[in-house]
Amino acid sequence: MGVQHFIFICTYLIYPLTGFKWYEKKMEKNIDDWKELREHDDLKIDSLSSNYISYSREVIPFDFPFYGVPLNKISVTTQGFISMMEEPYSNLVETQYVSPLMANFHPGFREDKDKNQDVRIFKSSEVFIVQWSHMIPDELLPDTSKYFTFQCQLYKDGTIKFLYKKVSTPITDILGKVHPIAIGISGAFRNVTDDVVYWEEYNTLHINWTHIRTGMTFTFTPQPSCVQQTSCRTCKSLSEHCKWCPTIQKCSSGHDGYTMDWDRSSCKILSQSKCMEVNTTTQPFSTNTSMVPTRENPGYNENEKESSDGDGNGDGEKDGEKSKGRNDMAIVKALLIATGTIVLLLNIATILICKFGWKRRPFLPVVKLEGKDGTEEADRTLIKVQDSSTV
């Protein structure tokens, strides 16, 4: 099985079995949400409109939840996609991207006399838009009559939209060996091993190339996810695959944008199977003023008063910490007892072997022989053992 087949199986067969759906995908035969950016010259990004295979680091004016993880720094490329990686990476096309049409576009082609190819960016407090206009794939040059004009819109609530204003040729006509083609979104988490940074993909949603036509819109609507939950109770109630890690106070399925933090903090071992109950029982009010601590009473402790007035959950938090400590001690004791038992049994076995020796009986297979008349004559072994008394 090749690497590509393995990735396909993991992405489309194994992950769906978890019952978790990251985005709802919708296709519409209109571009009603298209916002024309070519009417504003100040939105043009010169570094992307005149260079081949380049990117520009951009800041989104809001936290954009990509696969549930908030991001505000991205890389807009000349190749028709946005890299959602936190920092520039040696190979942006691999994963962690939002791609309306990743292809080998060549905006800086000198024979494009009309100079229509450009990339423009619009930012607001609610939406971030990138428009690639009159983009010509390198595989079709010097023919400039076939081009693509499309947009990618990122909304504050995490919704992603691809809009195609002009698709003058089928996607299959621009297949090449130099640059990959991808249409869709891909999520990955950043990992570091031996000071080497790499990204591991955990989900990909692609769009069928045959559906990419002029006047089409594709919408990816985010669904509730583990990483968006901020408490143990909401984490556990969302899905059986969501686990709460008390160490980092985060919810995760163990394979999402928080995977690196999850593994580094040993959350697979510490993740709570049940949420700790907080003590919210209120004591009945007493009218006996002598029981109320005051500055005149020696029982008054200002530090204790301030700490108890902090969040009102001091007792509940202390009970939770004590319960967690008892659980940890119980696990440690069980491990020590099991280890001691194994060592004791090994010592006993060693003593017995040294005292009595290791006696092994020879394995002598038995065959049945028959006499000339067909009756059973005797049971004899394949190996004849010589009687030591006759020697």
C-alpha positions in Angstrom: 0.0 0.0 0.0 1.4 3.4 -1.0 1.6 6.5 1.1 -1.2 8.2 -0.8 -3.5 5.2 -0.3 -2.7 5.2 3.4 -3.5 9.0 3.7 -6.8 8.4 1.8 -7.9 5.6 4.2 -7.0 7.7 7.3 -8.7 10.8 6.0 -11.9 9.4 4.5 -12.4 6.1 6.4 -10.9 6.2 9.9 -11.7 9.8 10.9 -15.3 9.7 9.9 -15.8 6.6 12.1 -15.2 8.9 15.1 -18.6 10.4 14.4 -17.1 13.9 14.3 -17.9 16.4 11.6 -15.9 19.6 11.3 -17.7 21.4 8.6 -21.0 21.3 6.7 -20.4 21.8 3.0 -23.0 23.5 0.7 -23.0 24.2 -3.0 -25.0 27.0 -4.6 -25.4 28.1 -8.2 -25.0 31.8 -7.6 -22.4 34.3 -6.4 -24.7 36.7 -4.6 -22.1 37.3 -1.9 -19.4 38.4 -4.3 -17.8 41.7 -3.3 -15.8 43.2 -6.2 -12.4 44.3 -5.1 -11.0 45.5 -8.4 -13.0 48.7 -8.0 -10.5 49.7 -5.3 -6.9 50.1 -6.4 -5.7 50.5 -2.8 -6.6 46.9 -2.1 -4.1 45.5 -4.7 -1.1 43.7 -3.2 1.8 44.5 -5.6 4.1 41.8 -4.2 1.6 39.1 -5.1 0.4 40.7 -8.4 3.8 40.7 -10.1 5.7 37.7 -8.7 5.7 34.0 -9.4 5.3 31.6 -6.5 5.2 34.1 -3.6 3.2 34.8 -0.5 2.4 37.7 1.8 2.0 37.5 5.6 -1.3 39.1 6.6 -3.1 39.8 9.8 -6.8 39.1 10.1 -8.5 41.9 12.2 -10.3 39.2 14.3 -9.7 35.7 15.7 -10.7 33.4 12.9 -11.6 29.9 14.2 -10.1 27.4 11.8 -11.1 23.9 12.8 -12.0 25.5 16.1 -8.6 26.9 16.8 -8.5 30.8 16.7 -6.0 32.2 14.2 -5.2 35.8 13.1 -1.9 35.4 11.1 -2.0 33.8 7.7 -0.1 33.7 4.4 -1.9 34.7 1.1 -0.2 33.1 -1.9 0.0 33.8 -5.6 -1.0 30.2 -6.2 -4.7 30.6 -5.3 -4.8 29.5 -1.7 -4.3 30.7 1.9 -1.9 29.0 4.2 -3.3 28.9 7.8 0.1 28.0 9.3 1.1 30.2 12.2 4.5 30.9 10.6 6.0 30.4 7.1 6.9 26.8 6.4 9.1 25.3 3.7 6.2 23.7 1.9 3.0 25.6 2.3 1.1 23.4 -0.2 1.2 20.3 2.0 -1.7 20.9 4.4 -3.3 23.5 6.8 -4.7 25.6 4.0 -7.9 27.2 2.7 -7.8 26.7 -1.1 -10.4 27.9 -3.6 -8.0 26.9 -6.4 -4.5 25.9 -5.7 -2.6 25.8 -9.0 0.5 26.9 -10.8 -0.5 30.5 -11.5 2.0 32.9 -13.0 1.0 36.5 -12.2 4.3 37.9 -13.3 4.2 36.5 -16.8 5.8 39.2 -19.0 3.8 38.5 -22.1 0.5 39.2 -20.4 0.1 42.6 -22.1 -3.2 43.4 -20.4 -1.7 43.1 -16.9 -5.0 41.8 -15.6 -3.6 39.3 -13.2 -3.6 40.6 -9.6 -4.3 39.7 -6.0 -6.4 42.0 -3.8 -7.2 41.8 -0.1 -10.1 43.4 1.9 -10.3 43.5 5.7 -13.0 44.4 8.1 -14.1 43.5 11.6 -16.4 40.8 10.2 -14.8 39.4 7.1 -11.5 38.9 5.4 -11.6 38.6 1.6 -8.9 37.6 -1.0 -9.6 38.0 -4.7 -7.5 36.4 -7.4 -8.3 38.1 -10.7 -7.6 36.9 -14.3 -5.2 34.2 -13.0 -3.5 32.2 -15.8 -2.0 28.8 -15.0 1.6 28.3 -16.2 0.5 25.2 -18.0 -1.7 27.2 -20.4 0.8 30.0 -21.2 1.4 31.7 -23.6 -2.4 31.4 -24.2 -3.9 34.2 -22.0 -7.5 33.7 -23.1 -8.1 31.0 -20.5 -8.1 32.3 -16.9 -9.8 32.1 -13.5 -11.3 34.8 -11.3 -12.3 33.7 -7.8 -12.6 34.8 -4.1 -12.1 33.3 -0.7 -14.1 34.8 2.2 -13.3 34.1 5.8 -16.0 35.2 8.3 -15.6 36.0 12.0 -17.8 33.0 13.0 -15.5 30.6 11.1 -17.6 30.3 7.9 -15.5 29.9 4.7 -16.8 30.7 1.2 -15.4 30.0 -2.2 -16.9 32.1 -5.1 -16.0 31.6 -8.8 -16.8 34.6 -11.0 -15.0 33.2 -14.1 -13.8 29.7 -14.9 -12.9 29.7 -18.6 -11.6 26.1 -18.8 -12.0 22.8 -16.9 -9.7 22.1 -14.0 -8.5 19.0 -15.8 -6.9 21.2 -18.5 -4.4 22.7 -16.0 -3.0 19.5 -14.6 0.8 19.7 -14.3 3.7 18.0 -12.6 5.3 21.2 -11.2 2.6 22.3 -8.8 -0.2 20.3 -7.0 -3.8 21.2 -7.5 -6.2 21.3 -4.5 -9.7 22.7 -4.0 -11.0 22.6 -0.4 -9.7 23.0 3.2 -7.2 21.0 5.2 -6.5 21.0 8.9 -3.2 20.0 10.6 -1.4 20.4 13.8 2.2 21.7 14.3 4.7 19.2 15.7 8.3 19.3 16.6 10.6 16.3 16.8 14.4 16.6 17.3 14.1 20.4 16.6 12.5 19.6 13.2 9.1 21.4 12.7 6.5 19.6 10.6 2.7 19.5 10.2 0.5 16.5 10.6 -2.8 16.5 8.8 -5.9 15.3 10.6 -8.7 16.3 8.3 -9.3 17.3 4.7 -12.4 18.4 2.8 -12.1 18.5 -0.9 -14.5 19.7 -3.7 -15.0 17.7 -6.8 -13.2 19.5 -9.6 -16.1 19.0 -12.0 -18.2 21.2 -9.8 -15.9 24.2 -10.3 -17.7 26.4 -12.8 -18.5 30.0 -13.4 -21.1 31.4 -11.0 -20.7 28.8 -8.3 -20.4 29.3 -4.5 -19.2 26.7 -2.0 -19.8 27.3 1.8 -18.1 25.5 4.7 -20.0 26.1 7.9 -18.2 25.1 11.1 -19.8 22.6 13.4 -19.4 22.4 17.2 -16.0 20.8 18.0 -14.1 19.6 21.1 -11.5 22.3 20.9 -14.1 25.1 21.3 -15.3 23.8 24.7 -14.0 25.7 27.7 -15.1 23.5 30.6 -15.0 19.9 31.5 -18.8 19.6 31.6 -19.4 21.0 28.1 -16.5 19.0 26.7 -17.8 15.7 27.9 -21.4 16.5 26.9 -20.5 17.3 23.3 -19.2 13.9 22.3 -17.8 10.7 23.7 -14.6 11.4 21.7 -14.0 14.7 23.6 -11.6 14.5 26.5 -10.9 17.2 29.1 -7.3 17.7 30.2 -7.1 19.4 33.7 -3.5 20.3 33.3 -3.9 22.7 30.3 -7.7 23.3 30.9 -8.5 22.3 27.2 -10.8 20.0 25.5 -9.6 17.8 22.7 -10.3 14.6 20.7 -6.6 13.9 20.9 -6.2 14.5 17.1 -6.9 18.2 16.3 -5.3 21.6 16.6 -4.4 21.0 20.2 -2.7 17.7 19.7 0.9 19.0 20.4 -0.2 20.7 23.6 -2.1 17.5 24.5 0.8 15.2 24.0 3.4 17.4 25.7 1.2 17.7 28.8 0.6 14.0 29.0 -3.1 14.6 28.7 -3.8 11.1 27.3 -2.9 9.8 30.8 -4.4 12.6 32.8 -7.6 13.2 30.9 -10.6 13.0 33.1 -13.2 10.3 32.5 -15.6 12.2 34.8 -15.8 15.8 35.7 -15.2 16.8 39.3 -18.3 17.9 41.1 -18.1 21.4 42.6 -19.5 21.9 46.1 -22.2 24.5 45.7 -24.2 23.6 48.9 -25.0 26.8 50.9 -25.0 26.7 54.6 -28.0 28.0 56.5 -27.7 31.6 57.7 -27.1 32.0 61.4 -28.3 35.0 63.4 -25.7 34.4 66.0 -23.3 37.4 65.5 -20.7 35.9 67.8 -20.0 33.3 65.1 -19.3 36.0 62.4 -15.6 36.8 62.3 -14.8 40.5 62.8 -11.7 42.5 63.3 -12.3 42.4 67.0 -12.6 38.6 67.1 -9.3 36.7 67.2 -10.6 34.3 64.6 -10.6 37.0 61.9 -8.0 36.4 59.2 -8.0 39.0 56.4 -6.0 36.9 54.0 -8.6 34.1 54.3 -11.4 36.6 53.8 -9.9 37.9 50.6 -9.2 34.5 49.2 -12.7 33.3 49.9 -14.2 36.4 48.3 -12.2 35.9 45.1 -14.5 33.6 43.0 -16.8 32.0 45.5 -15.6 28.5 44.5 -12.7 28.1 46.9 -14.1 25.1 48.7 -15.2 23.4 45.5 -11.7 23.9 44.0 -10.0 22.6 47.1 -12.2 19.5 47.2 -11.5 18.9 43.5 -7.7 19.2 44.1 -7.9 16.8 47.1 -10.0 14.3 45.1 -7.5 14.5 42.2 -4.6 14.0 44.6 -6.2 11.0 46.1 -6.8 9.5 42.7 -3.2 10.0 41.7 -1.9 8.5 44.9 -4.2 5.4 44.4 -2.7 4.9 40.9 0.8 5.2 42.2 0.1 2.7 45.1 -1.4 0.2 42.6 1.6 0.4 40.3 4.0 -0.1 43.3 2.1 -3.1 44.6 2.0 -4.7 41.1 5.7 -4.1 40.6 6.6 -5.5 44.1 4.5 -8.6 43.4 6.2 -9.3 40.1 9.7 -8.9 41.7 8.7 -11.3 44.6 7.4 -14.0 42.2 10.6 -13.8 40.1 12.8 -14.2 43.2 10.8 -17.2 44.4 11.1 -18.8 41.0 14.9 -18.2 41.0 15.3 -19.8 44.4 13.3 -22.9 43.4 15.3 -23.4 40.2 18.6 -23.0 42.1 17.5 -25.5 44.8 15.8 -28.2 42.7 17.3 -27.7 39.3 15.5 -27.5 36.0 14.4 -31.0 35.0 13.2 -31.5 31.5 11.7 -34.8 30.3 12.8 -35.8 26.8 10.1 -35.4 24.2 9.8 -38.8 22.5 7.1 -39.0 19.9 5.1 -42.3 20.0 4.2 -44.2 16.9 2.0 -47.3 16.6 3.3 -50.3 14.7 1.2 -53.1 13.3 2.1 -56.7 12.9 2.1 -58.7 9.7 -1.5 -59.8 10.4 -2.7 -56.3 10.7 -3.0 -56.3 14.5 -1.3 -53.7 16.7 2.0 -55.1 17.8 3.4 -52.4 20.2 3.9 -48.8 21.1 7.5 -47.9 20.4 9.4 -44.6 20.3 11.1 -43.2 17.2 14.3 -42.9 19.3 15.6 -46.0 21.1 16.7 -45.2 24.6 19.5 -47.4 25.8 19.1 -48.8 29.3 22.1 -47.7 31.3 21.9 -50.8 33.5 22.9 -53.1 30.6 26.0 -51.1 29.7 
